[in-house]
Amino acid sequence: MKRSSKVSLSLLLSATFSFAGALALAQYASASPGWYTTAQAANGAKAYQNACASCHGAKLQGAMGPALVGKQFWVTYGGKKVSTLWSAVHTEMPMMAPGSVSARNSTNIMAFLLQQNGVPAGSTPLDDTADLSKVLPAK
Ligand code: HEC
């Protein structure tokens, strides 16, 4: 009798601890600073190749249009609101047909640009309304 209650107590304790561990992990995951989902960035890569790569380069390195990766990107958009990037990506581009890329594809392209510039992905999708007032990290 005594022995079995000891066993069940230790079982109960270890179950409690692993539950606490799982909770701590879940909290960490939801607090992780992700800006977009990797699915958005993958779709954005395709939309970018279709609508933007001819002028900005297949690797965003710049050609007829400026580079959209690295120093050039951070000088222009670091510490600025997402809306600044959104205006360039969605409202002013592509150069010959501004505004011709759908909001959904433009959002995906923004996710792709953030990914290529080292901004972390997460579990919440980038949103073309709610996220416009968020300030991008400065680098
Ligand atoms: C026909 C060529 C052309 C195409 C296609 C094009 N761009 Fe551009 N883009 C330019 C040029 C030239 C500039 C620089 C002049 C300007 O800002 O208007 C520029 C500027 C930009 C800037 C501002 C960069 C900075 O550092 O100031 C962004 C962001 C941008 N383009 C994104 C895009 C995206 C996203 C697409 C696709 C949806 C795209 N462009 C398609 C030629 C193009």
Residues whose N, C-alpha, C, O or C-beta is under 5 A from the ligand:
A	BS01	HEC	A51 C52 C55 M64 G65 P66 A67 Q72 T76 A88 V89 M93 P94 M95 M96 V101 I109
